[in-house]
Amino acid sequence: MKVLHVIPGIADRTGTPAGQLRRSDQSPRSKNDLGAVPGRARAMAPGLGLVVGVSRGRRARSHPSQTGRMKSAAAPSPRLLDRVDLLLLRVAKRRRERFRGDRAFYDAFFGERDLDKYVRDIRNRWRFALVDDALRRRFPVRKPDILDVGCGLGIAHRFLSVPRTYVGVDMSATTVELARGLHPQATADFHVGALPNLPLSSASIDAAICLEVLEHVDDDRAALRELHRVLRPRGFLIVAVPQTFYWAAYQELIGHYRHYTAGSLRGLLRQEGFEVVESLPQLVRLWRAYHYAYVAALGIEALARRIFRQSVSLYDSRLYEGAARVLLQVLDNRRRQSSEGSTFVVAQRLDQT
């Protein structure tokens, strides 16, 4: 696989150059356009994708990106838990830096200390088990070359059993350097880059992983065209995007341009040369409950640090690890469960014959 050592210009993780974020005074496109529901970023809980905490990257009122957006097909009006999501996010962001759209925001996002908690996190373990299972079923003999877009610290490499080569791309040079140090294996390679300008040659990979990234990209159609370009014919794209209610504040708080429905995601993929071949279980209610429990645990950790004057970590506790093992065993029975309403899908690149 040939990797082009060409780093795109300074941009946010979406590939949008600094200073070119959309402004609220732009006119929205027609509601009849296919695409996503207008907003979600990395949450305080690692890999959660629910809306509490700092964005993984990707100002203004609710407005569409370059694909038109319905106001909210998934939830025409916000429900109580949608309001709780927004409230927790605002609280979490009170003393944190808000999304600015430049690389410095992401350079400060990760530290080496974060790797262990991201690897231990229950939801990450479950989701990457699903990704690994989907890839093993599609590559039963030949080991594929795999791209991880918005790879962060490269934790996917810890979970995947199938790659011949693993290429992680992240827009933060600082994060990429950390990932290289954490994964010195010859099969892992990390590069600075961002959608829609990946530093890879055309038709150079067999499968791409793109989890909680598209909602951060101003032009998600261009992002999918770029993924289509770097995939080999009949290659696979595993993509996950949020389907929770989108609030206008999400763009300013966490850099979400939109949220999606199952139908809008499938339509978008179809228009850009992909066919959904499998829907993976998303378990939105479960992970939302887990997310709230995590936030409560953070509060307990902070209180314990004040009382006992020492560091306390949820992820280092026997209680958390025991609960994780039990939950993962229960969830294993739902690995092949039909999930037609999911926005966590496996799509295949279509090619004209």
Secondary structure in CASP SS format (residue, H / E / C, confidence):
PFRMAT SS
TARGET T0000
AUTHOR 0000-0000-0000
METHOD secondary structure of the structure
MODEL  1
M C 1.00
K C 1.00
V E 1.00
L C 1.00
H C 1.00
V C 1.00
I C 1.00
P C 1.00
G C 1.00
I C 1.00
A E 1.00
D C 1.00
R C 1.00
T C 1.00
G C 1.00
T C 1.00
P E 1.00
A C 1.00
G C 1.00
Q C 1.00
L C 1.00
R C 1.00
R C 1.00
S C 1.00
D C 1.00
Q C 1.00
S C 1.00
P C 1.00
R C 1.00
S C 1.00
K C 1.00
N C 1.00
D C 1.00
L C 1.00
G C 1.00
A C 1.00
V E 1.00
P C 1.00
G C 1.00
R C 1.00
A C 1.00
R C 1.00
A C 1.00
M C 1.00
A C 1.00
P C 1.00
G C 1.00
L C 1.00
G C 1.00
L C 1.00
V C 1.00
V C 1.00
G C 1.00
V C 1.00
S C 1.00
R C 1.00
G C 1.00
R C 1.00
R C 1.00
A C 1.00
R C 1.00
S C 1.00
H C 1.00
P C 1.00
S C 1.00
Q C 1.00
T C 1.00
G C 1.00
R C 1.00
M C 1.00
K C 1.00
S C 1.00
A C 1.00
A C 1.00
A C 1.00
P C 1.00
S C 1.00
P C 1.00
R C 1.00
L H 1.00
L H 1.00
D H 1.00
R H 1.00
V H 1.00
D H 1.00
L H 1.00
L H 1.00
L H 1.00
L H 1.00
R H 1.00
V H 1.00
A H 1.00
K C 1.00
R C 1.00
R C 1.00
R C 1.00
E C 1.00
R C 1.00
F C 1.00
R C 1.00
G C 1.00
D C 1.00
R H 1.00
A H 1.00
F H 1.00
Y H 1.00
D H 1.00
A C 1.00
F C 1.00
F C 1.00
G C 1.00
E C 1.00
R C 1.00
D H 1.00
L H 1.00
D H 1.00
K H 1.00
Y H 1.00
V H 1.00
R H 1.00
D C 1.00
I H 1.00
R H 1.00
N H 1.00
R H 1.00
W H 1.00
R H 1.00
F H 1.00
A H 1.00
L H 1.00
V H 1.00
D H 1.00
D H 1.00
A H 1.00
L H 1.00
R H 1.00
R H 1.00
R H 1.00
F C 1.00
P C 1.00
V C 1.00
R C 1.00
K C 1.00
P C 1.00
D E 1.00
I E 1.00
L E 1.00
D E 1.00
V E 1.00
G C 1.00
C C 1.00
G C 1.00
L C 1.00
G C 1.00
I C 1.00
A H 1.00
H H 1.00
R H 1.00
F H 1.00
L C 1.00
S C 1.00
V C 1.00
P C 1.00
R C 1.00
T E 1.00
Y E 1.00
V E 1.00
G E 1.00
V E 1.00
D E 1.00
M C 1.00
S C 1.00
A H 1.00
T H 1.00
T H 1.00
V H 1.00
E H 1.00
L H 1.00
A H 1.00
R H 1.00
G H 1.00
L H 1.00
H C 1.00
P C 1.00
Q C 1.00
A C 1.00
T C 1.00
A E 1.00
D E 1.00
F E 1.00
H E 1.00
V E 1.00
G C 1.00
A E 1.00
L C 1.00
P C 1.00
N E 1.00
L C 1.00
P C 1.00
L E 1.00
S C 1.00
S C 1.00
A C 1.00
S C 1.00
I E 1.00
D E 1.00
A E 1.00
A E 1.00
I E 1.00
C E 1.00
L E 1.00
E C 1.00
V C 1.00
L H 1.00
E H 1.00
H H 1.00
V C 1.00
D C 1.00
D C 1.00
D H 1.00
R H 1.00
A H 1.00
A H 1.00
L H 1.00
R H 1.00
E H 1.00
L H 1.00
H H 1.00
R H 1.00
V H 1.00
L E 1.00
R E 1.00
P E 1.00
R E 1.00
G E 1.00
F E 1.00
L E 1.00
I E 1.00
V E 1.00
A E 1.00
V C 1.00
P C 1.00
Q C 1.00
T C 1.00
F C 1.00
Y C 1.00
W C 1.00
A C 1.00
A H 1.00
Y H 1.00
Q H 1.00
E H 1.00
L H 1.00
I H 1.00
G C 1.00
H C 1.00
Y C 1.00
R C 1.00
H E 1.00
Y C 1.00
T C 1.00
A H 1.00
G H 1.00
S H 1.00
L H 1.00
R H 1.00
G H 1.00
L H 1.00
L H 1.00
R H 1.00
Q H 1.00
E C 1.00
G C 1.00
F E 1.00
E E 1.00
V E 1.00
V E 1.00
E E 1.00
S E 1.00
L C 1.00
P C 1.00
Q C 1.00
L C 1.00
V H 1.00
R H 1.00
L H 1.00
W H 1.00
R H 1.00
A H 1.00
Y H 1.00
H H 1.00
Y H 1.00
A H 1.00
Y H 1.00
V H 1.00
A H 1.00
A H 1.00
L H 1.00
G H 1.00
I H 1.00
E H 1.00
A H 1.00
L H 1.00
A H 1.00
R H 1.00
R H 1.00
I H 1.00
F H 1.00
R C 1.00
Q C 1.00
S C 1.00
V C 1.00
S C 1.00
L H 1.00
Y H 1.00
D H 1.00
S C 1.00
R H 1.00
L H 1.00
Y H 1.00
E H 1.00
G H 1.00
A H 1.00
A H 1.00
R H 1.00
V H 1.00
L H 1.00
L H 1.00
Q H 1.00
V H 1.00
L H 1.00
D H 1.00
N C 1.00
R C 1.00
R C 1.00
R C 1.00
Q C 1.00
S C 1.00
S C 1.00
E C 1.00
G C 1.00
S C 1.00
T C 1.00
F E 1.00
V E 1.00
V E 1.00
A E 1.00
Q E 1.00
R E 1.00
L C 1.00
D C 1.00
Q C 1.00
T C 1.00
END
